[in-house]
Amino acid sequence: MKHWLQAFRLRTLPLAVSSIIVGSALAAIVDPSVMGHPGFRGGVFALALTTAILLQVLSNLANDLGDHQHGTDNADRVGPQRSVQSGAITPTQMRRGMFICGLLALISGCALITLALGFTLSTLLFLLLGLLAIGAAVRYTFGSNPYGYAGLGDMSVFLFFGIAGVCGTFYLHTTDFAWPVLFPAIALGSLSTGVLNINNMRDIVNDAASGKRTMVVRMGTANARIYHTLLVLGGLLGLTGFSLLADLGWPMWLFLLVVPGFIVHLKKVWTTSEPRDLDPQLKVLAMGTFVTAILFGLGVILAI
């Protein structure tokens, strides 16, 4: 069981649920008696969290197997040794684990959509989105032509952890859409993409040697630092833009408490010359994003 827990990569789960927390907090602003739509719903929140966690675990398992198959997980790899690479879990066992996790994600997702929307046209559209999310989780590095090896991982993370994660959660709660929600959606997408960017900056040497053409490999370390700075600043600006639009008082600005941490993080990114030394910053930004989501969500609740 220890090896499976390592393969699940539990430290990635807080990032996976950040968009659910933000989208759910935004739904709490909606007053059903005024808007004519439901607001925050506990059942939707619980199932959305469960589905997001299962999708993230599925992605982690597929990544473990996929990078092993493509030779990216080798003796030169920076970071913790993966389960298939070490032999603790066989490829056959990992495929079985992926199937079970994917099935559970599908069941949880179907329950979520049905509870939130009933049986409507929107239900079918969200079912399609759910199937795409499962496919994206698996195809990132697994299979004969994974999109992560073509440098499309950043776009996928931005869309699923940001736009789809926040806006989709808000819609499932409220059965409606409000365009200002795009601001925090862009913010979460940018910060989550930053986490992937740090991961790819750390792995640039091995990825390039293994034919994994990530955005970092394509643009080089110097440009990746600029790109990373823009992602972090974009995340903070997105939340700032929504707070200015909402104008609900000082609690909306609680997320600014994390700004000093982000400044220190960016300083480390700019002053660290050895890629492998960026590994601690992966956890720093992932947890920083999670704390940002918590503070922003708390601020929304307090401001109501």
N, C-alpha and C positions, 0 to 999 in steps of 0.2 A: 504493500500500500504506500510505503514511503516513496518509492520510485514514481508511482502514479501522481502523488501529490506534487512531486518535483516537476513532472511533465505538465501538470495543470498550470504551473507558474502562477501561484496564488498572488504574487506581488503585482501582477498585471490587472487583477480584478477591480481594485478601486478605480482605475482609469476607465474600465469598461462600464461602470455604473454611474460615472459622473454626469453623462448626458441625460440619463434617466432621472437623476436627482434634480437637475436644472429644469428639464421639461416638466416634471411633476410640480416643482415649486411654482413655476410660471402658471400652471393650470389652477393653482390655488387662488390666483388673483381674480379669476372669473367668478362672478356672482351669478349663480343659476337663476335667481329670481329677477335679475335685471337683463342678463344676456340671453336668456332662453335656452342656454346650453348647460350641461353638467360641468362642474368644476373638478377639483381634485377628487379622485376615487381610490380608496385604499386597495381594493382588489386589483385595479389596473396597475397601481404602483408595484405591488408585490409580484405580479406576473411579469411585468416589464423588467424588473430587477432580475428575476429568475432567468428569463429568456436571454437577457444581455450577458449574464454570467456564463450560461451554457454556450452561447455563441463564441465568447472569448476563449473558453476552455477548448472548444472545438478548433478554433483557429490556432491555439497553442499546440495542440496535439498534431494538427496537420503540418504546422511549421516544423515541429520536431522531426517528423517523418520525411517531409519534403526536403529539408536542408540536408538530411542524411543521404537521401537518394541522389541528390545533385552534387554531393561531395563538398558542400559548404561547411558542414560540421566536420572538421578534421583537427589534426593536432595543432594547427596554427590558429584555430579559432579563439577569440578573446571572449571571456565571460564564462558562466557556469557550463559544465559539460552536460549535454543533452542526453535524454534517457535512451533513445535508440542508438545514438553514437557510442554510448558506454556499454551497450549490450544488456542493460538492466531490463529493457522492454524490447521484444522482438518486433520487426516490422509487421508481422501478422497480428500480434497482440495490439499494436498501435492502430492498425486498420479497424480492428474490432472495437476498440475504444472510441475511435472516431465515429463509427456507425452508431454506437449506443448514444454518444453525446449528441450527434446530429438528430437522431430520432427524438430524444428528449427535448431538444431545442424546438423541433417542429411541433411536438405536442404542446409544449408550453406556449409557443407562439400562437398556435391555433386557439388555445383556450383564452389567451390575452385578447386576440382580435374579436372573438365571439362575444366575450364579456363586454368589451368596449363598444362594439359596433352592431352587435346582433348579426342578422343575415341580410346584408345590403350590398350594393355595388362597391362601396368603400371596403367592405370585408374582403372581396376578391382582390382589390388593388393592394391591400395590405398583406394579403396572403402571398401575392406575387413579390412584394418587397421583402417579405420574410424568406422566401425561397432564394431570392437574390442574395440576401445577407448570409444564408447558409452556404451558398455557392462561393461567395466572396471569402468567407472564413476558411474554406477548404482550399481554394485555388490560389491563395496568396503565394505559397511556395511549393504546394503539392501538385503533382501531375506532370504531364509532358511539356506543358507550355505555361508555367505559372506567371501571373502578371507582376508579382513582386520582383521577379528577375528582369523585367523589362522597365523597371522604374516607375510603375504605376501604383505602388503601395501608398504613396503620400495622398494621391487623389482618393483612393478607397477609404483611407482612415478619415480624411476630412469629411467625406460624404456620410459615412456610416456612424462615426463617433460624434459628428457635429450636426450637419443638416438633418439627416434622417433620424439620428438619435434624439435630438432636442425637439425638433418640429414634429416628428412622428409621435413621440411620447405626449407632447402637448395635445395633439389632435386626438389621440386615443382617449385621453381624459375628457376632453371638451367636445369632441366631434366637430370642431371648428378650427380655423386657422387665423392667426393675427400676424401681419407682416413684421411687427417689431420683434417677434420671437426669433427672427433671423439673426438679430445682433448677437444674442448669447449663443445661438447655434454656430455662427461663424467663429465666435470666441472659443468654444469647446473644440470645434474642429481644428482650429489653428494650434491650440495647445497640445492636443492629442497628436497632431502631425509632428509637432516639435519633439515629442517623446520618440516617435519613430526615427526622426532625423538624428537625434543623439545616438540611438542604437546603430544607425547606419554610419555615422561618423566614427563611432568606436570600431566598427567592423570593416572600414573602407579597404584596408590592405587585403584581408582575406576574401572579401566580396569581389574585389577586382580580379584577384587571382582565380576565383572560382567561376567567373563569368556572370556574376550577379550584378547587373547594371542598375543599381539603385540611383536615386537622384544625387546622392552624395558622390558616388563614383563618377557620374556623368559631369557634375559641375566642379568637383574638386573641393578640398577642405576649406580653402579661403572663401570661396563663394558659399559653401555650406554654412559657414559661420554667419555670413550676412543673412542668408535665407532663414537661419534659425532665429536670429534676432528679430527679423520681421514677423515670424510666426508668434513669438512670445509677446511682442508689442501688439500685434494684431489681436491676440486673445484679450489683452487688457483693454484695448480700445473698443472691442466689441461689447464688453460688459459695461464700459463707461458710456458708450452710445445708448445702450438700453436704459441705463440708470438716469441719464439726462432726459430721455423721452418719457419715461414713466413718471419721473418727478414725484416719488412717493416718500421722500424724506431721507434722513441720514442713514437708516438701516440698509438702504440699497447700496451704500458705499463700504460695507463691511469687507468686501473682497479686497479692498486696497491694503488690508493688513498683510497680504502676501507679497506685495510689491518689493519690499526689501529682500525677501528670499529670491525672487526672480532676478533682481539686480545682481546679487551674489552669484547666482547660477550663470548668468550671462558672462560675468567677469571670468568665471572658471572656464567657460567654453572658449573665450577669446585668449586666455593665457595658457591653456593646456596644449602642449605641442605634441605629446605622445598620444595617439588615438586610444590605446588601451586604458589610459588614465581617465578617460571620460566615462568609464563604466559607472562610478558612483553617481554621476549626474543623471543617469537614466532613472534611478529611483527618486532622486531629488525632484525632477520635473514631473514624474508620474504622480508622486504624492502631493506636490505643489498644485497640480491641476485638480486633484481630488479635494484638497482643502479649499481651493478656490470655489469649486462647485458647492461645497458644504456652506461656506460663508455667504456666497451669493444666494443660495436657496434660503438660508436662514434670514438673510436680509430681506428677501421678498416676503417671507412669512411675517416677520416683525413689522414690515411696512404696511401690511394690509389693514 
